[in-house]
Amino acid sequence: MTSRLRPPRPDERSPNERLRLARQLRGWSQLDVADKLCSLAAALGEPEVRVDGHMVGRWERGIRRPGPRYARLLCGLYDRLPEELDLVIDAPGEGREDPR
């Protein structure tokens, strides 16, 4: 029997203030972050990322959590450890990467 992950209920969601603050301290918009993530992935020779400003906003509002790949890229973009951005990076092969 396969278990399915359910999206968090509204009362379980909490904004990621650290992620939002890291962006705001740099004077970037959510669209800027999305563009910079695309550029960073390309510079690292990684496959294209599928993220836009709306998705960045969903991560900041706690509606979604970035998947491991996006969490790693966010850490690289902001030059911060996962804990400093309130992000969790799963070990490779654990869980399903979900940019939403």
Helices and strands as residue ranges (DSSP letters): G 10-12, H 17-25, H 30-43, H 53-61, H 68-78, G 82-85
